[in-house]
Amino acid sequence: MEFFDSHAHINDEHFNQDREEIIKEIRNSEISNFINAGYSLEGTIQSIELSKKYDFIYATAGISPNDVPQTDEELWKMLTQIEYLAKNNSKVVAIGEIGLDYYWNTENKEMQKKAFIKQIEIANKLELPIVIHTREAIMDTLEILKKNIVKEKGVFHCCPLNRELVKEALKLGFYISFAGPITFKNSKNASEIISIVPDEKMLIETDSPYLSPEPNRGKRNDCRNVKYMAKKIAEVKGKNIEKIAKITTENAKKIFKIND
């Protein structure tokens, strides 16, 4: 049985003391692959470096809504570099994480929208899917996606457990990636949301080092915990965990065009 963690941040400072050891432990576990997601220019470069060093790690390239700069000039400089990095590194499998966040970044909404739309254009130009971050910004996120068609579609990462968002995202052809919150005891509608996502549109992720699932909630998260998301999905869908591991691995390889 193998699992594919579709979204992690092993370059995060929380791993500075033992990153190599953790990666070795992940490699020796049931994790076949994971994607280290870019979120800033620096984070993208670090993700690409990890993907070059380890054959089972892939990367995304992008500027997250919480890392957008204050001026158009700064943004265009960043995105020129993001496009170059994505175009010239074969292990970059998506543009992301990109999107809108009105929870953490309430002062910079217009710049977030500009960055989101421009990065959709970059993804279309490079024929890559996108990885979407959305928080407290569901309507604007969906409006942008409806007006700016993403050719290769993509993934709602750590998808908010919102019925209408999930239904609209599926209509638009996007995949839904489930993270630690589906395992939380206070997650009232996780089972309902899981049940409406077709098997062929499901992914699992850790978003490590954040959002550790039960039973490790509150501790540093890493890719090995992705099995707990698979376990929860298996329980809801009445399937065994081996089947969910297989389905979500195949889905990740399909959307990110990974052939190994």
Residue frames as qw, qx, qy, qz and C-alpha x, y, z in Angstrom:
[[0.000, 0.888, 0.460, 0.000, 0.00, 0.00, 0.00],
 [0.440, 0.012, 0.036, 0.897, 1.35, 3.39, -1.03],
 [0.015, 0.864, 0.424, -0.271, 0.11, 6.94, -0.43],
 [0.413, 0.410, 0.190, 0.791, 0.67, 10.13, -2.43],
 [0.205, -0.693, -0.359, 0.591, 0.76, 13.33, -0.34],
 [0.429, 0.662, 0.410, 0.458, -0.38, 15.94, -2.83],
 [0.042, 0.853, -0.022, 0.520, 0.62, 19.00, -0.76],
 [0.747, -0.509, -0.208, 0.373, 3.37, 19.46, 1.82],
 [0.136, 0.931, -0.203, 0.271, 5.87, 22.10, 2.92],
 [0.899, -0.266, -0.109, 0.330, 8.92, 20.14, 4.03],
 [0.480, 0.427, -0.096, 0.761, 11.03, 23.24, 3.28],
 [0.369, -0.841, -0.156, -0.364, 9.27, 25.01, 6.17],
 [0.070, 0.655, -0.551, 0.512, 11.43, 26.29, 9.03],
 [0.780, -0.389, 0.288, -0.397, 9.78, 23.77, 11.37],
 [0.990, 0.096, 0.034, 0.102, 11.93, 21.13, 9.65],
 [0.276, 0.862, -0.387, 0.174, 15.21, 23.06, 9.78],
 [0.413, -0.621, 0.638, -0.192, 16.67, 20.91, 12.56],
 [0.541, -0.133, 0.830, -0.010, 15.93, 17.49, 11.09],
 [0.622, 0.518, -0.112, -0.576, 14.79, 17.87, 7.47],
 [0.395, 0.434, -0.780, -0.217, 17.10, 15.22, 5.98],
 [0.116, -0.060, 0.942, -0.308, 16.15, 12.72, 8.67],
 [0.538, 0.361, 0.461, -0.606, 12.42, 13.32, 8.17],
 [0.595, 0.522, -0.356, -0.497, 12.72, 12.96, 4.40],
 [0.220, 0.311, -0.924, -0.021, 14.57, 9.69, 4.88],
 [0.281, 0.126, 0.836, -0.454, 11.82, 8.46, 7.22],
 [0.605, 0.472, 0.123, -0.630, 9.15, 9.50, 4.71],
 [0.464, 0.493, -0.647, -0.351, 11.02, 7.67, 1.96],
 [0.151, 0.162, -0.966, 0.132, 11.15, 4.51, 4.06],
 [0.424, 0.210, 0.614, -0.632, 7.44, 4.68, 4.87],
 [0.467, 0.443, 0.761, 0.079, 4.37, 3.98, 2.72],
 [0.236, 0.838, 0.048, -0.490, 4.69, 7.36, 0.94],
 [0.764, 0.315, 0.403, 0.394, 5.44, 6.82, -2.74],
 [0.343, 0.410, 0.168, 0.828, 5.61, 10.51, -3.64],
 [0.119, -0.785, -0.454, 0.405, 4.83, 13.94, -2.31],
 [0.338, 0.696, 0.218, 0.595, 4.55, 17.39, -3.79],
 [0.396, -0.440, -0.280, 0.756, 6.37, 20.19, -2.01],
 [0.210, 0.831, 0.473, 0.204, 4.28, 23.25, -2.72],
 [0.338, 0.145, -0.028, 0.929, 5.71, 26.66, -3.52],
 [0.133, -0.817, -0.545, 0.136, 3.99, 29.68, -1.98],
 [0.078, -0.932, 0.123, 0.333, 6.57, 32.47, -2.48],
 [0.568, 0.722, -0.394, 0.005, 9.55, 33.01, -4.74],
 [0.094, -0.575, 0.773, -0.252, 11.90, 31.72, -2.05],
 [0.700, -0.061, 0.622, -0.346, 9.57, 28.82, -1.21],
 [0.836, 0.512, -0.001, -0.198, 9.34, 27.89, -4.89],
 [0.379, 0.695, -0.602, 0.104, 13.12, 27.83, -5.27],
 [0.337, -0.400, 0.785, -0.333, 13.44, 25.68, -2.13],
 [0.828, 0.170, 0.406, -0.347, 10.76, 23.29, -3.40],
 [0.745, 0.612, -0.248, -0.092, 12.51, 22.90, -6.72],
 [0.104, 0.641, -0.732, 0.206, 15.82, 22.24, -4.98],
 [0.590, -0.184, 0.704, -0.350, 14.20, 19.47, -2.92],
 [0.860, 0.383, 0.195, -0.275, 12.65, 17.95, -6.05],
 [0.547, 0.689, -0.475, 0.008, 16.03, 17.88, -7.77],
 [0.107, -0.538, 0.781, -0.299, 17.69, 16.21, -4.78],
 [0.431, 0.008, 0.852, -0.297, 15.05, 13.51, -4.22],
 [0.107, -0.017, -0.776, -0.621, 13.48, 11.58, -7.05],
 [0.145, -0.491, -0.859, -0.018, 10.18, 10.97, -5.22],
 [0.054, -0.653, -0.352, 0.668, 9.55, 14.68, -4.51],
 [0.308, 0.561, 0.472, 0.607, 7.86, 17.03, -6.98],
 [0.187, -0.317, -0.234, 0.900, 7.33, 20.79, -6.77],
 [0.214, 0.823, 0.498, 0.170, 4.88, 23.55, -7.55],
 [0.365, 0.021, 0.013, 0.931, 5.75, 27.15, -8.38],
 [0.109, -0.739, -0.500, -0.439, 3.66, 30.10, -7.32],
 [0.050, 0.214, -0.356, 0.908, 2.98, 33.14, -5.17],
 [0.200, -0.506, -0.827, 0.141, 0.28, 32.56, -2.55],
 [0.104, -0.827, -0.329, -0.445, -2.26, 35.24, -1.65],
 [0.577, -0.800, -0.073, 0.146, -0.44, 35.75, 1.64],
 [0.644, -0.325, 0.270, 0.638, 2.86, 36.43, -0.14],
 [0.424, 0.726, 0.339, 0.421, 1.79, 38.93, -2.78],
 [0.412, -0.070, -0.133, 0.899, 3.79, 42.18, -2.76],
 [0.041, 0.660, 0.409, -0.628, 2.43, 45.70, -2.41],
 [0.231, 0.655, -0.212, -0.687, 3.08, 47.02, -5.93],
 [0.846, 0.495, 0.078, -0.184, 2.43, 45.95, -9.51],
 [0.373, 0.754, -0.539, 0.034, 6.12, 46.29, -10.33],
 [0.300, -0.437, 0.813, -0.241, 7.15, 43.92, -7.56],
 [0.791, 0.158, 0.500, -0.316, 4.43, 41.45, -8.56],
 [0.760, 0.619, -0.128, -0.148, 5.41, 41.37, -12.24],
 [0.153, 0.679, -0.709, 0.112, 9.05, 40.80, -11.29],
 [0.511, -0.231, 0.769, -0.305, 8.10, 37.89, -9.04],
 [0.814, 0.327, 0.384, -0.286, 5.79, 36.31, -11.59],
 [0.557, 0.710, -0.412, -0.126, 8.38, 36.61, -14.36],
 [0.020, -0.513, 0.839, -0.179, 10.70, 34.56, -12.19],
 [0.657, 0.021, 0.654, -0.376, 7.96, 32.08, -11.27],
 [0.800, 0.531, 0.022, -0.278, 7.20, 31.52, -14.96],
 [0.378, 0.679, -0.629, 0.007, 10.89, 31.01, -15.73],
 [0.273, -0.362, 0.844, -0.288, 11.32, 28.52, -12.90],
 [0.750, 0.196, 0.507, -0.377, 8.21, 26.57, -13.84],
 [0.719, 0.634, -0.155, -0.238, 9.15, 26.48, -17.52],
 [0.430, 0.655, -0.612, 0.109, 12.74, 25.36, -16.95],
 [0.209, -0.322, 0.856, -0.346, 12.32, 22.70, -14.27],
 [0.491, -0.034, -0.750, -0.442, 10.69, 19.46, -15.35],
 [0.327, -0.257, -0.860, 0.296, 9.69, 18.48, -11.82],
 [0.236, 0.180, 0.274, -0.915, 7.44, 21.50, -11.42],
 [0.052, 0.287, 0.931, 0.221, 4.04, 19.90, -11.89],
 [0.057, -0.799, -0.588, -0.110, 1.69, 22.84, -11.22],
 [0.103, 0.472, -0.108, 0.869, 1.39, 26.56, -10.64],
 [0.625, -0.655, -0.311, -0.290, 0.56, 27.04, -6.99],
 [0.005, -0.612, -0.779, 0.134, -0.33, 27.53, -4.40],
 [0.018, 0.144, 0.185, 0.972, -2.29, 30.50, -5.68],
 [0.220, -0.600, -0.752, -0.164, -5.65, 32.03, -4.92],
 [0.186, -0.653, -0.018, -0.734, -7.32, 34.35, -2.42],
 [0.516, -0.313, -0.679, 0.417, -7.16, 34.65, 1.36],
 [0.163, -0.682, -0.101, -0.706, -9.35, 37.26, 3.03],
 [0.757, -0.591, -0.273, 0.057, -8.77, 35.80, 6.49],
 [0.703, -0.366, -0.001, 0.609, -5.05, 36.53, 6.85],
 [0.320, -0.057, 0.280, 0.903, -4.72, 39.23, 4.20],
 [0.153, 0.755, 0.611, -0.183, -7.61, 41.68, 4.38],
 [0.057, -0.795, 0.040, 0.602, -5.72, 44.74, 3.12],
 [0.065, -0.479, 0.640, 0.596, -4.52, 43.53, -0.25],
 [0.676, 0.329, 0.623, -0.217, -7.51, 41.99, -2.01],
 [0.581, 0.768, -0.047, -0.265, -7.04, 43.63, -5.42],
 [0.103, 0.683, -0.713, -0.117, -3.39, 42.62, -5.60],
 [0.511, -0.096, 0.844, -0.132, -4.36, 39.07, -4.65],
 [0.703, 0.543, 0.386, -0.251, -6.84, 38.98, -7.53],
 [0.404, 0.810, -0.368, -0.213, -4.26, 40.31, -9.99],
 [0.142, -0.517, 0.844, 0.015, -1.73, 37.69, -8.87],
 [0.634, 0.137, 0.729, -0.217, -4.32, 34.90, -9.09],
 [0.679, 0.671, 0.173, -0.240, -5.43, 35.82, -12.61],
 [0.270, 0.793, -0.526, -0.149, -1.89, 36.34, -13.89],
 [0.279, -0.385, 0.879, -0.039, -0.79, 32.98, -12.52],
 [0.730, 0.356, 0.544, -0.213, -3.74, 31.27, -14.21],
 [0.551, 0.794, -0.166, -0.197, -2.43, 32.82, -17.44],
 [0.013, -0.648, 0.761, 0.036, 1.05, 31.43, -16.71],
 [0.575, -0.049, 0.800, -0.163, -0.43, 27.97, -16.03],
 [0.728, 0.576, 0.301, -0.221, -2.33, 28.06, -19.32],
 [0.352, 0.823, -0.419, -0.154, 0.76, 29.19, -21.21],
 [0.036, -0.514, 0.854, -0.063, 2.84, 26.35, -19.75],
 [0.740, -0.055, -0.543, -0.394, -0.01, 23.81, -19.93],
 [0.253, 0.072, -0.824, 0.502, 0.10, 23.14, -16.19],
 [0.422, -0.664, -0.599, -0.148, -2.71, 22.67, -13.65],
 [0.050, -0.610, 0.285, -0.737, -3.09, 25.03, -10.71],
 [0.469, -0.310, -0.744, 0.361, -3.20, 24.47, -6.95],
 [0.184, -0.666, -0.199, -0.695, -5.74, 26.74, -5.28],
 [0.275, -0.228, -0.646, 0.675, -5.68, 28.22, -1.78],
 [0.231, -0.544, -0.295, -0.751, -8.93, 29.89, -0.76],
 [0.332, -0.358, -0.710, 0.508, -9.98, 31.12, 2.66],
 [0.042, 0.670, 0.429, -0.604, -12.92, 33.40, 3.45],
 [0.143, 0.520, -0.338, -0.772, -12.98, 34.22, -0.27],
 [0.503, 0.192, 0.838, 0.087, -15.14, 31.55, -1.86],
 [0.471, 0.770, 0.386, -0.193, -17.34, 33.76, -4.06],
 [0.161, 0.872, -0.335, -0.319, -14.44, 35.78, -5.50],
 [0.347, -0.361, 0.830, 0.245, -12.40, 32.61, -6.06],
 [0.527, 0.373, 0.762, 0.045, -15.21, 30.95, -8.02],
 [0.370, 0.873, 0.153, -0.279, -15.93, 34.13, -9.98],
 [0.011, -0.747, 0.562, 0.357, -12.31, 34.36, -11.12],
 [0.387, -0.138, 0.891, 0.192, -12.22, 30.68, -12.09],
 [0.516, 0.584, 0.619, -0.099, -15.43, 31.03, -14.11],
 [0.310, 0.920, -0.019, -0.239, -14.13, 34.09, -15.97],
 [0.126, 0.736, -0.653, -0.127, -10.58, 32.78, -16.43],
 [0.980, 0.046, -0.048, -0.188, -10.82, 29.20, -17.67],
 [0.346, -0.621, 0.699, 0.078, -7.96, 26.98, -16.50],
 [0.654, 0.394, -0.526, -0.374, -7.11, 24.67, -19.40],
 [0.508, 0.183, -0.829, 0.146, -5.48, 21.90, -17.35],
 [0.665, -0.614, -0.318, -0.283, -7.80, 22.40, -14.35],
 [0.207, 0.480, -0.609, 0.596, -6.21, 21.71, -10.95],
 [0.535, -0.306, -0.745, 0.255, -6.82, 21.14, -7.27],
 [0.369, -0.774, 0.030, -0.514, -8.56, 22.91, -4.40],
 [0.514, 0.192, -0.696, 0.463, -5.88, 22.25, -1.80],
 [0.119, -0.189, -0.712, 0.665, -6.98, 21.72, 1.81],
 [0.167, -0.423, -0.535, -0.712, -10.42, 22.39, 0.43],
 [0.292, -0.120, 0.429, -0.847, -12.73, 24.28, 2.80],
 [0.039, 0.258, 0.965, -0.037, -15.54, 21.98, 3.88],
 [0.331, 0.391, 0.158, -0.844, -18.18, 24.11, 2.21],
 [0.599, 0.350, 0.718, -0.044, -20.91, 22.33, 0.27],
 [0.479, 0.840, 0.167, -0.192, -21.46, 25.00, -2.38],
 [0.005, -0.787, 0.550, 0.279, -17.75, 25.53, -3.00],
 [0.429, -0.202, 0.867, 0.156, -17.18, 21.81, -3.52],
 [0.592, 0.534, 0.598, -0.084, -20.17, 21.45, -5.84],
 [0.367, 0.905, -0.051, -0.207, -19.08, 24.42, -7.97],
 [0.177, -0.672, 0.678, 0.241, -15.45, 23.30, -8.00],
 [0.547, 0.044, 0.829, 0.110, -16.48, 19.87, -9.26],
 [0.546, 0.738, 0.369, -0.144, -18.67, 21.45, -11.97],
 [0.199, 0.907, -0.311, -0.204, -15.61, 23.40, -13.13],
 [0.877, 0.354, -0.317, 0.074, -13.62, 20.16, -13.36],
 [0.035, 0.697, -0.591, 0.405, -11.35, 20.61, -10.35],
 [0.670, -0.101, -0.707, 0.201, -10.08, 17.99, -7.94],
 [0.510, -0.758, 0.054, -0.403, -10.75, 18.22, -4.20],
 [0.549, 0.280, -0.663, 0.425, -7.85, 17.60, -1.82],
 [0.676, -0.668, -0.211, -0.230, -8.66, 16.59, 1.75],
 [0.313, 0.483, -0.579, 0.577, -6.36, 17.48, 4.64],
 [0.218, 0.002, -0.803, 0.555, -6.32, 17.11, 8.43],
 [0.365, -0.048, 0.251, -0.895, -9.56, 19.00, 9.17],
 [0.709, -0.069, -0.482, -0.510, -11.68, 16.10, 7.88],
 [0.617, -0.079, -0.746, 0.238, -10.42, 14.06, 10.86],
 [0.020, -0.227, 0.456, -0.860, -11.14, 16.69, 13.51],
 [0.075, -0.373, -0.889, 0.254, -13.79, 15.71, 16.04],
 [0.142, 0.603, 0.362, -0.697, -15.45, 19.12, 15.72],
 [0.098, 0.205, -0.579, -0.783, -15.69, 18.90, 11.91],
 [0.548, 0.251, 0.549, -0.580, -19.47, 18.65, 11.60],
 [0.737, 0.548, 0.094, -0.385, -19.88, 18.29, 7.82],
 [0.090, -0.561, 0.760, 0.316, -16.70, 16.45, 6.80],
 [0.444, 0.103, 0.889, 0.041, -18.54, 13.20, 6.08],
 [0.504, 0.718, 0.398, -0.270, -21.13, 14.96, 3.93],
 [0.230, 0.832, -0.351, -0.362, -18.47, 16.74, 1.87],
 [0.244, -0.366, 0.872, 0.216, -16.43, 13.56, 1.42],
 [0.523, 0.303, 0.791, -0.096, -19.53, 11.71, 0.24],
 [0.500, 0.790, 0.229, -0.271, -20.30, 14.20, -2.55],
 [0.089, 0.744, -0.562, -0.351, -16.80, 14.09, -4.06],
 [0.943, 0.270, -0.119, -0.153, -16.53, 11.34, -6.71],
 [0.862, -0.321, 0.246, 0.307, -13.69, 8.87, -6.29],
 [0.703, 0.388, 0.230, 0.551, -12.06, 10.11, -9.49],
 [0.119, 0.831, 0.011, 0.544, -11.79, 13.68, -8.11],
 [0.673, -0.739, -0.002, -0.013, -10.31, 12.96, -4.65],
 [0.548, 0.485, -0.484, 0.480, -6.80, 13.73, -3.44],
 [0.694, -0.671, -0.218, 0.142, -5.26, 13.57, 0.03],
 [0.395, 0.634, -0.274, 0.606, -2.64, 15.83, 1.57],
 [0.584, -0.425, -0.489, 0.489, -1.04, 16.81, 4.84],
 [0.053, 0.912, 0.032, 0.406, -0.21, 20.50, 4.27],
 [0.782, -0.455, -0.155, 0.397, 2.61, 19.64, 6.67],
 [0.291, 0.018, -0.810, 0.508, 3.94, 20.91, 9.01],
 [0.351, -0.084, 0.231, -0.904, 0.47, 22.34, 9.67],
 [0.740, -0.011, -0.094, -0.666, -2.98, 20.84, 10.34],
 [0.066, 0.217, -0.969, 0.100, -1.93, 17.54, 11.88],
 [0.644, -0.244, -0.489, -0.536, -4.84, 15.10, 11.76],
 [0.736, -0.406, 0.389, -0.378, -6.30, 13.18, 14.64],
 [0.674, -0.670, -0.289, 0.111, -4.76, 11.40, 16.52],
 [0.651, -0.060, -0.075, 0.753, -1.70, 13.67, 16.17],
 [0.039, 0.872, 0.267, 0.409, -3.47, 17.01, 16.30],
 [0.387, -0.917, 0.092, 0.002, -1.31, 19.71, 17.84],
 [0.700, -0.385, 0.419, 0.431, 1.96, 18.06, 16.86],
 [0.099, 0.585, -0.499, -0.632, 4.18, 18.86, 13.89],
 [0.848, 0.375, 0.272, -0.258, 2.70, 17.28, 10.79],
 [0.060, -0.504, 0.708, 0.491, 4.60, 15.39, 8.08],
 [0.520, 0.235, -0.559, -0.602, 3.74, 13.35, 5.00],
 [0.192, 0.018, -0.977, 0.090, 3.42, 10.06, 6.87],
 [0.249, 0.271, 0.638, -0.677, 0.19, 11.31, 8.46],
 [0.413, 0.178, -0.397, -0.801, -1.60, 11.35, 5.10],
 [0.267, -0.110, -0.953, -0.093, -2.84, 7.83, 5.91],
 [0.065, 0.355, 0.698, -0.618, -5.26, 9.28, 8.44],
 [0.405, 0.376, -0.090, -0.829, -7.06, 11.25, 5.72],
 [0.424, 0.139, -0.795, -0.410, -7.28, 8.07, 3.64],
 [0.125, -0.173, -0.927, 0.310, -8.65, 6.20, 6.66],
 [0.261, 0.386, 0.410, -0.784, -11.38, 8.81, 7.23],
 [0.468, 0.335, -0.387, -0.720, -12.39, 8.77, 3.56],
 [0.315, 0.056, -0.936, -0.144, -12.46, 4.97, 3.56],
 [0.053, 0.272, 0.807, -0.522, -14.80, 4.98, 6.56],
 [0.369, 0.436, 0.163, -0.804, -17.19, 7.46, 4.94],
 [0.524, 0.394, -0.473, -0.588, -17.23, 5.78, 1.54],
 [0.900, -0.083, 0.328, -0.275, -17.39, 2.24, 2.85],
 [0.782, 0.516, -0.336, 0.096, -14.17, 1.19, 1.17],
 [0.838, -0.387, -0.055, 0.381, -10.95, -0.22, 2.55],
 [0.205, -0.874, 0.190, 0.398, -7.97, 2.06, 3.04],
 [0.525, -0.160, 0.643, 0.534, -5.94, 0.20, 0.40],
 [0.374, 0.628, 0.606, 0.313, -8.54, 1.14, -2.21],
 [0.024, -0.984, -0.143, 0.104, -8.51, 4.82, -1.19],
 [0.447, -0.620, 0.416, 0.493, -4.70, 4.85, -1.25],
 [0.504, 0.138, 0.683, 0.511, -4.75, 3.46, -4.79],
 [0.241, 0.812, 0.501, 0.175, -7.46, 5.82, -6.03],
 [0.135, -0.970, -0.008, 0.202, -5.89, 8.98, -4.62],
 [0.497, -0.448, 0.512, 0.539, -2.41, 8.02, -5.84],
 [0.453, 0.353, 0.668, 0.473, -3.72, 7.42, -9.36],
 [0.106, 0.921, 0.370, 0.049, -5.65, 10.70, -9.27],
 [0.312, -0.838, 0.190, 0.406, -2.57, 12.67, -8.15],
 [0.488, -0.204, 0.622, 0.578, -0.45, 11.18, -10.91],
 [0.363, 0.599, 0.636, 0.325, -3.16, 11.95, -13.45],
 [0.025, 0.972, 0.230, -0.035, -3.76, 15.62, -12.59],
 [0.284, -0.843, 0.333, 0.312, -0.04, 16.35, -12.13],
 [0.760, 0.598, -0.239, -0.080, 1.01, 14.26, -15.18],
 [0.280, -0.628, 0.722, -0.075, 3.45, 12.07, -13.28],
 [0.834, 0.284, -0.364, -0.301, 4.35, 8.86, -15.06],
 [0.186, 0.455, -0.839, 0.233, 6.76, 7.09, -12.70]]
